Amino acid sequence: MAGLNSVHRRHQHLFRHSGARSMTWLTASAVAISMFTTLAFLGLLVGLSVDWLRPSPETVLTLPQRLEQLLSATPSAGLGFTGLAPAIFGTVLLVILMTLVLGPFAVAVAIYLSEYAARGWYTDMVRIAIQNLAGVPSIIYGVFGLGFFIYVIGASVDEMFFADSLPQPTFGTPGLLWAALTMALMNLPVVVVATLEGLSRVPQEQRYGSLALGATRWETLRHITLPAVLPNILTGLILSVARAAGEVAPLMLVGVVKYAPASLVDGRWPFVHFEQKFMHLGYQVYDVAMHAPLDSGRLELIAVTALLLVIVVVALNLSAILLRLRLGQSTAQSESL
C-alpha cells in the first residue's frame, strides 16, 4: 500500500512539473508571437510611411515640404487628404477632456458601491449592469450620445441660454463636449471595475485601525484607501485613453468631421470651444482608406496616418504610466515617513 502511495505521489509530482513546464512554454510562445506581430506591423507602417515621405521627382518636394503638406494641407489643395495637425490636436484634447470627466465620476461610483452603499439586490444589480456595459457595441454609445446628449441636453441648453441664436443650434449639434461625454460613458465600466477590484483588496484592518485612531470615514478614505487604490484607477484610465484615441464609430455620430475650418482653441472667450466639431486621427485613417484617390499613394498615406495615431496613443499611455509611477513613489515615500 505504501508503495502504491509513493508511486501515486511520484506521478502527481511529474504531472504538476510537466504542466508547469507546458504553461511556461505556452506563455513564452504567446509573448514571442505577440512581440513578433507587433514589431512586424510597426515595421510595415514605418516602411510605407518612409516611402510616402521620401521626395520623388514627380512632386519635386523636399522632406520638410512634404511634412508641412502632411500636417497642414487643406481640402482646397486637391490632394485627397487634409492636414493631420488639427486631427492630432483634436485627438489629444478629446482624450484629456474625457479623462477629466471620466476619472472623478467613475471613482465616485466605485467608492459609493464599495464603501457606502449597503450590500443588497440593488447594488448587485448595479454592479452587474456596469459590468455588462463593457460588452455593449461602441456604435450604440454613439447613438445614445446623439439622442440624449445632443438632442435632449444640448437642445435644452440652447433653449435656456442661446435662444437668440435659434433655430441655428449652438450646443444642440455634434461637438467636442458631447464626444468627450460619450467616450467617458463608454469607458465608465473599465475604470469602475478596476477601482472596485482595488478597493476590495484593501485590508479591512487598515480601515478599522484608522477609525479606531479617531479618523473620520472621509479621512480614512482619503488618506488610507484611495492612495492604495490609485494604481488601479490609473490602470483603468490608461486603458480608457487607448480606447478613446482609437475609437471611430461613436465619434462619427457625435462630433468628428473630415475637416474642421474653425480652431477649437483661439483668443475668443471661452478660448476652448467645446461646442465645435473637431478632427480625429482615427477618423482620418478611415477617411483616407475609403476616399483618398488611388493615384496619391493611398496605402502609404494610410500607413502614415496610422503610424501617427499609434505614436499619439503610445505617448498618451506613457504619460499616464509615468504619472502612475511618480504617484506610486510619492505614496511610498509618504508611508515610509
Sequence and secondary structure as in RCSB ss.txt:
>XXXX:A:sequence
MAGLNSVHRRHQHLFRHSGARSMTWLTASAVAISMFTTLAFLGLLVGLSVDWLRPSPETVLTLPQRLEQLLSATP
SAGLGFTGLAPAIFGTVLLVILMTLVLGPFAVAVAIYLSEYAARGWYTDMVRIAIQNLAGVPSIIYGVFGLGFFI
YVIGASVDEMFFADSLPQPTFGTPGLLWAALTMALMNLPVVVVATLEGLSRVPQEQRYGSLALGATRWETLRHIT
LPAVLPNILTGLILSVARAAGEVAPLMLVGVVKYAPASLVDGRWPFVHFEQKFMHLGYQVYDVAMHAPLDSGRLE
LIAVTALLLVIVVVALNLSAILLRLRLGQSTAQSESL
>XXXX:A:secstr
 HHHHHHHHHHHHHHHHHHHHHHHHHHHHHHHHHHHHHHHHHHHHHHHHHHHHS  TTTT  HHHHHHHHHH  G
GG SSS  SHHHHHHHHHHHHHHHHHHHHHHHHHHHIIIIIS  SHHHHHHHHHHHHHTTS HHHHHHHIIIIII
IIIIHHHHHHH GGGTTS SSSS  HHHHHHHHHHHHHHHHHHHHHHHHHTS HHHHHHHHHTT  HHHHIIIII
HHHHHHHHHHHHHHHHHHHHH  TTHHHHTB S  SS SB SSTTSB TTS B  HHHHHHHHHHHS GGGTHHH
HHHHHHHHHHHHHHHHHHHHHHHHHHHHHHHHHHHH 
